[in-house]
Amino acid sequence: MKTNTRRPVAPFYAVAVVWLAYALLFPLYEPLHYVLLAAVSAAVFLAVNAICRNGGVTGGTEQTAPKAEKPKEPSTGDPAVDKMLKDGRLAIAEMKRLDDNIADPGISADIVRLEQVSARIFDEVKQDPKKLPQIRKFMDYYLPTTLKLLNSYDRMSAAGVSGENIDATLAKVEGMMRTIVAAFEKQLDSLYGAEALDISTDITVLETMMAREGLTGQPLKAESVPKDGTDIKLEL
């Protein structure tokens, strides 16, 4: 907080009023009168000055409101996951900045898609920290390298000139973006691999049990050719 303080002028006005009132009501032709008036003036000055000070800073103040602290993200209890989430937030913030800077609508649309997919990747790992090892290479190489390419594109496209090196680099990055988007989407899809397998297994078991109980309308059938001439094999 920065405060500029000027001395209050009210005490001086009060003293002036005291002198004027005293001159109108009492004679000022003896030294004693001046002594009394000086004492009264001093008392009035101190009293009014104290009142002004107690009332707060006078004469104008300039206050700078304290900056609101950015709320901290709650910890997950896992330092590795917390670091992943922190790095993820920084990466997404950088994508947003690049999206604002880069004018090309195609690149901009790809960046927005990368933001969305990346956010879902981080959220999925947050929900299931056991999946963190699956995105190690994504966090350590694919994501930072993508940001590096986009930063290079941003600088070169902002150069305002056309040249062999600049044009070739911009074209390479533009051609690579769809591949990068597809890779990010595949990384997200891979996080659901174990869950998809579990669901597929559950469905197979459920179908089998329901069929055996005659709940699906497709009862088990006897095999047309008995095995070993005696056993009957049942199949769905």
Protein Blocks (a to p, Z undefined) as FASTA:
>chain_A
ZZdddddfklmmmmmmmmmmmmmmpccfbfklmmmmmmmmmmmmmmmmmmmmmnopehia
adddddddddddddehiaklmmmmmmmmmmmmmmmmmmmmpmblklmmmmmmmmmmmmmm
mmmmmmmmmlmmmmmmmmmmmmmmmmmmmmmmmmmmmnopacfklmmmmmmmmmmmmmmm
mmmmmmmmmmmmmmmmmmmmmmmmmmmmmmmnopnopacdddfbdghhlaccddZZ
